[in-house]
Amino acid sequence: MAKKRNRYSGIGGQAVLEGIMMKNKEKYAVAVRRPDGGISVEVDNYEGILHGSKVKEIPFVRGVFNFIESLILGTKCLNYSASFYEEEESDGKQKKGSGNGEKMMSVLVTCFAVVLALGIFVVLPYYLSSLLNGFLRNQSLLAIMEGVMRIVIFILYILAISIMKDIRRLYRYHGAEHKCINCIERGRPLTVSNVMRSSRLHRRCGTSFIFFVFFVSIVLFFFIRVENPAMRVVIRILLMPVVAGISYEIIRLAGRSDNILVRIISAPGMAIQRMTTKEPDESMVEVAIAAVESVFDWKGYLSEHFGYEAKDFQTEATEE
């Protein structure tokens, strides 16, 4: 059976509290390990903003909408997973908010997260680099220093939140998510043993996307300059959708290509992923597999792209 390597599957995901969200086109599933040890899976469709609009197909524009939609859906899935671990009502049932209330809360949390991220990763690096004005007169060097500070702040942020126990477990589920996708895209049947021996690093990871955002911003801000300090901050904020759009196209290319240039530009993001992903245990992998199987026909995918037959899956199941 001749097998090809690293075929793009189109699925992506996100780690949530004690679980995994997997998305395939407009369909997504959230699998969560309940406190009683069982696995709950919720499957739904997410059409996103401007559903059906041709605007979302325009290169360098689609990345902006994709980023916003990922934030909204990610917040919704995090809220769902957290509901299993909230204190129960006096009647023994889990707390449930109204549908409209949950949607509004997701939007508010997403907006707050965006504002906070702009403050920490856009405004703060600019302010810190501006303190060097008395020592560095070269504006080009200052622009580079600003970008370096942005990356350093991001790495320090990752290290700081890694102290939290829940975040460390989130990183392990993040690793399980990547392992499942790598397992499928490398042409291996989706079993616990195959997933466990797959890599926890993946080029289409959100961590790599954030690094590309920082890298693109360094290049863009290097060439776009104004004298007024306040306008510099405003321009940096206004250009972030442009930066996100360009970064999306780069990571999209990285997920579909394996040439030497793609490997080189992906290397820093993959290195940072070693901090945001950790090795999962088998119970975490089981949750990830449940999420994948709810939205993706991996057997059909392997048959189409890698030449598997039904007996190959039966043999694998027997070996398990």
MIMI-959860 format. One record per residue (C-alpha): residue number from 1; x negated, z negated, y. Coordinates in Angstrom, 1 decimal. Each point is the difference from the previous one (the first is absolute). Example, Ala and Ser with C-alpha at 12.3 -4.5 7.8 and 13.67 -1.06 7.14 Angstrom:
BEGIN
REC num     c1     c3     c2
REC   1  -12.3   -7.8   -4.5
REC   2   -1.4    0.7    3.4
END
This chain:
BEGIN
REC num     c1     c3     c2
REC   1    0.0    0.0    0.0
REC   2   -1.7    1.2    3.1
REC   3    0.4   -2.4    2.8
REC   4   -0.5    0.3    3.7
REC   5   -1.1   -2.9    2.2
REC   6    1.5   -1.6    3.0
REC   7    3.2    1.9    0.5
REC   8    2.1   -1.1    3.0
REC   9    3.2   -1.7   -1.1
REC  10    1.7   -0.6    3.4
REC  11    0.8   -3.6   -0.7
REC  12   -1.1   -2.8    2.2
REC  13    0.7   -3.7    0.3
REC  14   -0.6   -3.4    1.5
REC  15   -0.6   -3.5   -1.2
REC  16    2.7   -2.5    0.8
REC  17    0.4   -3.7   -0.7
REC  18   -0.4   -0.4   -3.8
REC  19    0.8    3.7   -0.4
REC  20   -0.5    3.7    0.7
REC  21    1.9    2.6    1.9
REC  22   -0.4    3.6   -1.3
REC  23    1.4    3.1    1.9
REC  24    0.4    3.5   -1.3
REC  25    1.4    2.4    2.7
REC  26    3.2   -1.8    1.3
REC  27    0.4   -2.3   -3.0
REC  28   -1.7   -3.4   -0.1
REC  29    0.1   -3.0   -2.3
REC  30   -1.1   -3.6    0.6
REC  31   -1.0   -1.9   -3.1
REC  32   -0.4   -3.8    0.4
REC  33   -1.1   -2.7   -2.5
REC  34    2.7   -2.6    0.3
REC  35   -0.8   -3.8    0.0
REC  36    1.5   -0.1   -3.5
REC  37   -2.5    2.6   -1.3
REC  38    2.3    3.0   -0.2
REC  39   -0.3    3.2    2.0
REC  40    2.7    1.1    2.4
REC  41    0.0    3.6    1.1
REC  42    2.0    1.4    3.0
REC  43    0.2    3.8    0.3
REC  44    1.3    1.8    3.1
REC  45   -0.5    3.0    2.2
REC  46   -1.7   -0.1    3.4
REC  47    0.6    3.1    2.1
REC  48   -1.8   -1.3    3.0
REC  49    0.3    1.0    3.7
REC  50    0.9    3.6    0.9
REC  51    1.0    0.7   -3.6
REC  52    0.1    3.7   -0.7
REC  53   -1.6    1.0    3.3
REC  54   -2.7    2.7    0.1
REC  55   -1.9   -2.2    2.4
REC  56   -1.1   -2.2   -2.9
REC  57   -1.7    3.1   -1.6
REC  58   -2.2    0.8    3.0
REC  59   -3.7   -0.8   -0.6
REC  60   -1.5   -2.8    2.2
REC  61    3.6   -1.0    0.9
REC  62    1.3   -0.9   -3.4
REC  63   -2.7   -2.7   -0.3
REC  64    1.5   -2.0    2.9
REC  65    3.5   -0.1   -1.6
REC  66   -1.5   -0.7   -3.4
REC  67   -1.9   -3.0    1.4
REC  68    3.1   -1.4    1.7
REC  69    2.1    0.5   -3.1
REC  70   -2.6   -1.7   -2.2
REC  71    0.0   -3.1    2.3
REC  72    3.8   -0.2   -0.1
REC  73    0.3    0.5   -3.7
REC  74   -2.9   -2.3   -0.7
REC  75    1.6   -2.8    2.0
REC  76    3.3    0.4   -1.8
REC  77   -1.7   -0.2   -3.4
REC  78   -2.0   -3.1    1.0
REC  79    3.2   -1.7    1.1
REC  80    1.6    0.9   -3.3
REC  81   -2.8   -1.4   -2.0
REC  82   -0.2   -3.1    2.1
REC  83    3.7   -0.7   -0.7
REC  84   -0.8   -1.0   -3.5
REC  85   -2.2   -2.8    1.2
REC  86    2.1   -1.4    2.8
REC  87    1.7   -3.3   -0.4
REC  88    3.4    0.4   -1.7
REC  89    3.3   -0.8    1.5
REC  90    1.8   -3.2   -1.1
REC  91    2.2    2.1   -2.4
REC  92   -3.2    1.2   -1.8
REC  93    0.2    3.6    1.3
REC  94   -2.8    1.7    2.0
REC  95    0.4    0.4    3.7
REC  96    1.3    3.4    0.9
REC  97    0.3    1.3    3.5
REC  98    2.4    2.7    1.1
REC  99   -1.1    3.6   -0.4
REC 100    0.0    0.7    3.8
REC 101   -1.8   -3.3    0.7
REC 102   -2.7    0.9   -2.5
REC 103   -0.5    3.5    1.5
REC 104   -0.2   -1.5    3.5
REC 105   -2.5   -2.6   -1.1
REC 106   -2.1    2.7   -1.7
REC 107   -0.1    2.0    3.2
REC 108   -0.9   -3.0    2.2
REC 109   -2.7   -1.1   -2.4
REC 110   -1.4    3.5   -0.1
REC 111    0.0    0.2    3.8
REC 112   -1.7   -3.3    0.3
REC 113   -2.6    1.0   -2.6
REC 114   -0.8    3.2    1.9
REC 115   -0.4   -1.9    3.4
REC 116   -2.2   -2.6   -1.7
REC 117   -2.1    2.7   -1.6
REC 118   -0.4    1.8    3.3
REC 119   -1.1   -3.2    1.6
REC 120   -2.5   -1.0   -2.6
REC 121   -1.5    3.4   -1.0
REC 122    0.4    2.0    3.2
REC 123    0.0   -2.2    3.1
REC 124   -2.3   -2.8   -1.3
REC 125   -2.9    2.3   -1.0
REC 126    0.3    1.8    3.4
REC 127   -0.2   -3.3    1.8
REC 128   -2.9   -1.3   -2.0
REC 129   -2.0    3.3    0.5
REC 130    0.8   -0.1    3.7
REC 131   -1.9   -3.4    0.2
REC 132   -3.2    2.1   -0.8
REC 133    0.3    2.0    3.1
REC 134   -2.6   -2.0    1.7
REC 135   -2.5    0.6   -2.8
REC 136    0.9    3.6   -1.1
REC 137    0.4    2.6    2.7
REC 138    0.5    2.9   -2.4
REC 139    3.7    0.6   -0.4
REC 140   -0.5    2.0   -3.2
REC 141   -1.7   -3.0   -1.6
REC 142    2.7   -2.3    1.3
REC 143    2.6    2.2   -1.7
REC 144   -1.9   -0.2   -3.3
REC 145   -0.4   -3.8    0.4
REC 146    3.8   -0.3    0.5
REC 147    0.6    1.9   -3.3
REC 148   -2.5   -2.1   -1.8
REC 149    1.7   -3.2    1.3
REC 150    3.3    1.3   -1.2
REC 151   -1.3    0.4   -3.5
REC 152   -1.7   -3.4    0.0
REC 153    3.2   -1.7    1.2
REC 154    1.9    1.7   -2.8
REC 155   -2.5   -1.2   -2.6
REC 156    0.0   -3.5    1.4
REC 157    3.8    0.0   -0.1
REC 158    0.0    1.0   -3.7
REC 159   -2.5   -2.7   -0.8
REC 160    2.0   -2.6    1.9
REC 161    3.4    0.6   -1.6
REC 162   -1.8    0.2   -3.4
REC 163   -0.3   -3.8    0.2
REC 164    3.8   -0.3   -0.6
REC 165    1.0   -0.3   -3.7
REC 166    3.0    2.3    0.4
REC 167   -2.1    2.7    1.6
REC 168   -2.5   -0.2   -2.9
REC 169    2.8    0.6   -2.5
REC 170    1.3    2.8    2.2
REC 171   -3.4    1.7   -0.2
REC 172    0.2   -0.3   -3.8
REC 173    3.4    1.7    0.0
REC 174   -1.5    2.6    2.4
REC 175   -2.6    0.6   -2.7
REC 176    2.7    0.4   -2.7
REC 177    1.8    2.6    2.2
REC 178   -3.2    2.1    0.4
REC 179   -0.8   -0.3   -3.7
REC 180    3.3    1.4   -1.0
REC 181   -0.3    3.0    2.3
REC 182   -3.6    0.6   -1.1
REC 183    1.0   -0.3   -3.7
REC 184    2.7    2.7    0.4
REC 185   -2.1    2.3    2.2
REC 186   -2.9   -0.2   -2.4
REC 187    2.3    1.2   -2.8
REC 188    0.4   -3.2   -2.0
REC 189    3.3   -1.3   -1.4
REC 190    1.4   -2.9    2.0
REC 191   -0.7   -2.9   -2.2
REC 192   -1.3   -3.5    0.8
REC 193   -3.4    0.7   -1.6
REC 194   -0.5    3.3    1.7
REC 195    1.0   -1.4    3.4
REC 196   -2.3   -3.0   -0.4
REC 197   -3.0    2.3   -0.5
REC 198    0.8    2.3    2.9
REC 199   -1.6   -0.4    3.5
REC 200    1.6   -2.2    2.6
REC 201   -1.2    2.2    2.8
REC 202    2.0    3.1    1.2
REC 203   -0.6    2.4    2.8
REC 204    3.6    0.1    1.2
REC 205    0.0   -3.8    0.6
REC 206    1.4   -1.4    3.3
REC 207   -3.4   -1.8    0.5
REC 208   -1.8    3.4    0.0
REC 209    2.7    1.3    2.4
REC 210   -0.8   -2.9    2.5
REC 211   -3.7    0.8   -0.2
REC 212    0.7    3.6    0.8
REC 213    2.1   -1.1    3.0
REC 214   -3.0   -2.0    1.2
REC 215   -2.4    2.9   -0.6
REC 216    2.2    2.6    1.7
REC 217    0.6   -2.4    3.0
REC 218   -3.8   -0.3    0.5
REC 219   -0.3    3.8    0.2
REC 220    3.1    0.5    2.2
REC 221   -0.8   -2.8    2.4
REC 222   -3.6    1.2    0.3
REC 223    1.2    3.2    1.7
REC 224    3.0   -1.2    1.9
REC 225   -1.0   -2.2    2.9
REC 226    1.5   -1.3    3.2
REC 227   -1.5   -2.3    2.7
REC 228    3.0   -2.4    0.4
REC 229   -0.3   -2.9   -2.5
REC 230    3.7   -0.5   -0.3
REC 231    0.6    3.8   -0.6
REC 232   -2.7   -0.2   -2.7
REC 233    2.1   -2.5   -1.9
REC 234    3.2    2.0    0.6
REC 235   -1.6    3.2   -1.2
REC 236   -1.3   -1.7   -3.2
REC 237    3.5   -1.2   -0.8
REC 238    1.7    3.3    0.7
REC 239   -2.6    1.9   -2.1
REC 240    0.6   -2.1   -3.1
REC 241    2.8    2.3   -1.3
REC 242   -2.5    2.9    0.3
REC 243   -2.7   -2.0   -1.8
REC 244    2.5   -0.9   -2.7
REC 245    1.1    3.6   -0.4
REC 246   -3.6    1.2   -0.4
REC 247   -0.9   -2.8   -2.4
REC 248    3.1    0.8   -2.2
REC 249   -1.2    3.6   -0.4
REC 250   -3.5   -1.2   -1.0
REC 251    1.3   -2.5   -2.6
REC 252    2.5    2.6   -1.3
REC 253   -2.9    2.4   -0.5
REC 254   -2.1   -2.8   -1.7
REC 255    2.8   -0.6   -2.5
REC 256    0.1    3.7   -1.0
REC 257   -3.7    0.9    0.0
REC 258   -3.1   -1.1   -1.7
REC 259   -2.8    1.9    1.8
REC 260   -3.2   -1.6    1.2
REC 261    1.2   -0.2    3.6
REC 262    3.2   -1.8   -0.9
REC 263   -2.0   -2.5   -2.1
REC 264   -2.3   -0.7    2.9
REC 265    2.7   -0.6    2.6
REC 266    2.0   -2.1   -2.5
REC 267   -3.0   -2.2   -0.9
REC 268    0.4   -2.6    2.8
REC 269    3.7   -0.5   -0.6
REC 270   -0.6   -0.3   -3.7
REC 271   -2.6   -2.6    0.7
REC 272    2.4   -2.1    2.1
REC 273    2.6    0.3   -2.8
REC 274   -2.3   -2.2   -2.1
REC 275    1.1   -2.8    2.3
REC 276    3.7    0.9    0.1
REC 277    0.4    0.5   -3.7
REC 278   -0.9   -2.3   -2.9
REC 279    0.2    0.3   -3.7
REC 280    3.5   -0.9   -1.3
REC 281    1.0   -1.6   -3.3
REC 282    2.2    1.6   -2.6
REC 283    3.2   -1.6    1.3
REC 284   -0.6    1.6    3.4
REC 285   -0.6    3.3   -1.6
REC 286    3.3   -0.3   -1.9
REC 287    1.8   -0.4    3.4
REC 288   -1.8    3.0    1.4
REC 289    0.9    2.2   -3.0
REC 290    3.7   -1.1    0.3
REC 291    0.0    1.2    3.6
REC 292   -1.6    3.4   -0.9
REC 293    2.3    0.7   -2.9
REC 294    3.0   -0.6    2.2
REC 295   -0.8    2.9    2.4
REC 296   -2.5    2.2   -1.9
REC 297    0.2    1.9   -3.3
REC 298   -3.7   -0.4   -0.9
REC 299    0.5    1.4   -3.5
REC 300    1.4    3.2    1.4
REC 301   -2.8    0.1    2.6
REC 302   -2.7   -0.4   -2.7
REC 303    1.6    2.6   -2.1
REC 304    0.1    2.5    2.9
REC 305   -3.4   -0.6    1.5
REC 306   -2.1   -1.3   -3.0
REC 307    1.6    1.7   -3.0
REC 308    1.3   -3.1   -1.8
REC 309    2.6    0.3   -2.7
REC 310    2.6   -2.5   -1.1
REC 311   -2.1   -1.1   -3.0
REC 312   -2.9   -1.0    2.3
REC 313    2.2   -2.6    1.6
REC 314    1.3   -1.2   -3.3
REC 315   -3.6   -0.5   -1.2
REC 316   -0.9   -1.9    3.1
REC 317    3.0   -2.3   -0.4
REC 318   -1.0   -0.7   -3.6
REC 319   -3.5   -0.9    1.0
REC 320    1.4   -2.4    2.5
END
